């Protein structure tokens, strides 16, 4: 859906009002749920007017829905995008975009530190004749060495998951444009509140809207944002595959987006306090958080992000058993493999996310037995710090 609310500049104002018509159905304050699989026409002439573009109507749920369009327009407003397109999950958005943009015989460059299912999917593209090269996040020399004549796309997260590398987007985009490559950024961990990759010249930005955008751990959705022509090409692919979001999920997403700026601001502040506490604790050997001056990409993050996000990764002193003991001693977070919601979640990546890899394979991508991923919710910061402190004291 097109971004129709360019007049709003404040993040909270865009979160609340962006993408919404002032006068809604039946003068309702809240956008209603268009819970229908199909739409009707009064006659064939009206259908023909719709198909010709003369009338702005709806045809079938797989091709669009009024509730979905409001959510898309709100996200487009937040991302400074011409258009946004919703999918049934973040992975659905990623797979659809890559299928739509790449052909047999072409080549994709992906950064190593990324969501494991993204890397797993990119490896499966080989059976369609599409090769993938993994490079270290931020290593411009390795990136230059990976480019081939058949390369078409650079795909990276920023910040990355779970080590929170932040790529210099201006430098990356300049590199890509010199070589006529497209740049796709997964900005899930940043949200448009903290970073807008399109403002730095990226071609497309993707989010798992399940995370911060939904914000309440009760929906699954994905979204891609960018220029209208690119989104239209991806939409045509989606119309065939049917990886669409349903009206009720769209409604929940609109509700979540209205408090996005408030929630992310709170999570930024809380995560910074926790990261600072962890950095000073003798039983913590490493903290990965771009808001810390000790983080390898702090200067880049400070230059291009307005906040540093609600995810922290850190390593506990000791071994696997001691780290598992620490996780089990935490009383406030839930043990769960997600992030971005109002509840704080904790995960042990070696056990929860990378269980199918050998210890050697995990170490090769930086997943140690001592690594903990901590996704901050909106609880009181000091109570979260106190809980971490007591858990560390017990090991």
N, C-alpha and C positions, 0 to 999 in steps of 0.2 A: 504494500500500500504506500502511496506517496506521502511524503512529509508535507502536511497542510498547515502546520502551525509554526512558521518560521519567525513569528513576531516575539515569541517567548525566549528569553535569554537565561533566566534563572533555572538552576537544575531542579529545584523542588516544584517550581511553577510548571516546567515542562513535564515533570513526573505526574503531576495532578491533571493538568489541562491539555497537554500535548496530544494531538491526534483525535481530539473529541470535538464533535459539533456542539454548539451552545444549546440548540434546541433539539432534544432527543425525542424518541417515540413517546407519545402520550405525555409530553412534558416531564418525563422521568428525569430525576437528577442523575441516576446511574444508568449506564448503557445496558439495555436489556440483552438477554441471551436469545439469539435466533436459533433455537433448538430444532433444526429441521435438516433433513437430508437432501431435499430438493426444493426448488422454487417454481412457482406457477406463472403462466402467461395468460393474458385475457384472450389473445388471438394470435394467429401466425404472423400477422403484420407487426405486432409488438415484439415477437421473437426476432423477426428480421431486423427491426430497428435496434434491438440489443446487440445482435451479431455485427451489425455495421458500425457500432460505436455511437449511434445516435442517442440511445438511451442507456443510462448507467444502472443496470439491473443485475440480478444474480440468476444463475442457471442450475447449478448442481454443487453439492457440498464439497466435492473434491476440487472444484475450481475456485472456491472462495465463499466467504460467509461474512455478513455485516459485523458480527462480534469480532471475528478474526481480523477484519480490516482495521478496526479501531485499535486493537493491540499492536498491529504492524505499524500503523501511522504514529502511535505514541513512541515506539522504539526508534523509528526513523527520525523523529524529532529529537530524541535524546542523543542519537549518534551523528547528527548533522548529515544524514543520508538522504538521497533522493527517494529511495524506496527500501522497504524491508519485507522479508518473506518468512513466514513462520512454518515450522516443521513439527513433527510429532516428538522429536527429541534432539538433543545436541548432535548425537552421532548421525541421526537421519539428515540433519543439515549438512554435516561434513561430507558424508557419502554422496549425497545428491549433488553438492557443489562440485566435487571432484569428478564424478561421473559426467556432469554436464560440461565441464571445462576441458577435460582431457580426452584424447583419442589414442588408439593403438599406435605404437611407435613413438609416443611422446614421453617426456621425462619430468619428474617432480622432485623438488628438493624439500626435505622435511628436517626440522631441527630435532635433535636427539631427546632432549628433556621435554617430553610431552605426555599427554594422556595415553596410557598404554594401548587402549582400543583404537586410538587414532593411528598409532604406529602399526598395529596389527592389521587394520584395514588397508593401509597403504601398501603393506607387503602383499596383500591378496590381489592388488591391481596388476601384479605381474602376469597373472593368467589371462588378462585382457591385453597384454602387450604394452603395459604402462610401467616403466621402471621408476623406482624410488631410491634416492640417495639420502642417507642421514648424515647430517653435519652437526658439529657442536654449536650450541646456541651462542651467538655473538662472535663466532670465529669467522671474520670476513675473508681471511686467507683460505680457509677450508671451503667456504661458500664459493669463492671465485674458482677454486679448483674443481668444484663439483659441477659447474655449469657446462652443458654440452650444447651442440647445435640444436638438438631436439628438446631441450629444456623449455618448458612453458610456464611453470608456476613455482613460486617459493611459498611454502606454508609453514608458519611458526605460531606458537603461542607467545604471548608477552603480557604479563609475566608467565613463566612456564610452570608446569606442575610436575614434580613437587618442589624443585629447588629454587623456584621464583627468580630465575634469570629474567632480566629486563633488556630487551633488544633496543638498540638505537634505531627507532623507526625511520627517522629522517635519512640516516645513512643507508639503511636497508632499502628504502624506496628509491633513493638516488641510484644505488647499485643496480636495482632491478630495471629501472627505466632506461639506463644506459644500454641494457642488454635486451630490452623489449620483453621483459618478463612481467607476469602478473604477480601481485603480492596479496596473499590471504592471511589475515591475522585472527587467531582465536584469542579474543580479549575477555573471555569469561571471568578470569580472576580479577581483572581491573574494573569491569563494568564501565558504561559510558560516563559514570559520575567521576571516575578517576582518570580515564584516558579515552581519547577518541582517535583511533588509528586512521580514520578517513581524513582527519584534519592534517595528517602528516603525509597524505598522498597514497595510502594503501588503497587497493582496488576493491577489496571486500573485507568485511569484518564479521566474524561468527561468534555467537554466544550459545552456550548451553543455558537456555532460559529457565531450566529446572533449578538453577542455582540462585544467584543473587536477584535476578529479575523477578522470578516467582516469589522467592524469599521466604516461603513458609513450609517448604518440604512436603508440599501436597499436590504438585503437578509435574508433568514432564513435557518439555517443549524445547525447540531449538530455533534459532533465527539467523538469517544472513542479511546484511545491509550493504548497500552500495549504490552505484549509479543505475538509473532505470534500465538501460539497455542490457547490462549484465544480469540484473535481477529478472528481467523478462525472459532471458534465455534459460535461466535456472528454473523459472516458473513453468516453462513449457515442459521441462523434464519432469517436474513434480506432478504436473497434470497426468502424466503417463504412469508414474510409479505409485502415486496416491499416498505419499508420506506426509499427510496433512495433519494439522492440529484440529481438535474438535471444538465446537462452540463453547462448551462449559469450561474447558481448559483455557480458552481465550479469555473468558470472563474472569477466571481466577488470576490469570496473568495480568490483566488490566488492574485488578485490585492490588496485586503485589507491586506493580510498577508505581502506583501512586505514592508509596512510602519508600521507594528505592533510595532517593537521596538521603532521607533521614536514617534509614537502616545502614547504608554504606558509610555514612559519616560516623555513626556510632561504632561500627566495626573497624573502621580505620583507626580511631582513637584507642579502642580497647586492644587491638592487635599490637599497636605500637607500645603500649604500656606492658603487655605481656612479653613482647620480644625484648624489651629493655631489661625486664626482670630476669628472663632466661639467660641473657648474655652475661649477667653478673653472677649467675649461680654456679658454684663449683662442681655440681654434678651434671652440668650441661656442657658438652665439649664444642658444639657448633650450633649456630642459629642462622637460618636462612630466612631473611626478611628484608626486602629492599628499602625499608624505612630506616634501617640501621646504617650508620656510617661505615661499619665494618663490612657490609655486604659489597661484593665485587662490582655490582651494577648500581650502587647507590647514587652516584652522580648522574647517571643516565635517567634513573627513575625520578630523581629530584627535578630534572629538567623537563620531562615530558608527562609526568603524572601529577595530579593535584592531591592525591592520597595514595597510600601504599597497600590498601586492601586488607581483607580480614583473614588471610591464610598465613600461617607460620609453620615452617618445618624446622625441626631441631633434632640433635643427636644427644642421647643420654649416655653418660659415662658408664662403661661396663660392657655387658654382652647381651645376647638375645634374651636370656631369662630375666635379667635385671630390667630390661626395657619393657618386656611384657608385664612384669610386676608393677612397674610405674603406671602403665596404661590401666591396669586393673584397679589400682588404688585411686584413680580419679573418680570423683563422685558427681560432678556436675555435667560433664560432656557425655553424650551418648556415643557408643562405639558404632560407627556407621560409615560407609564409603560414599560420602557426598560432602557438600559444603554450601555456604551462601545463605542458609536459612536463619531463622531467628533463634534456633537452638544451636548451642555449641556442639560440634561433633569432633571426635578424635579417631584417628586411624593409625594402624601400624602397617605401612606400605609393604614391607617384606612378607607379611602374613596375609593381608587383606587384598592387595592389588597385584602383587608379583609372585604369588604362591606357585605359579606354574613354571617359574624359572629356577635354575640351579643357583646356589649361592654365588658361584663365579659369574654367572650371567647377570645376576642382580648387581654385584659389585661393579661390573663393567659399565653400568649406567648410573652409578652413584647411589644405589639403593642398599644401604647398610642395614644390618640387623638392629642397629641402635636408632634408626631414623623414625621419628614420630611426626605425623601431620596433624595439625591442630587448626580446625576451622572455627573461627570465633563467631558466636551469635550476638545477641543483643543483651545478654545478662550484664549485671554490674561488674565492671572491670576488676575491682578489688576482690570480689568473691571468687572470680575465676583465678586470679593470681594466688589467693589463699589456698584454693583447692590444688593448684599445681604445686605450691610450696609444701603442702602436707604430703602429697604423693611422692615428691622427691625425697622428703625427709624419711619416708618409710622404706626406701630401698637401700 
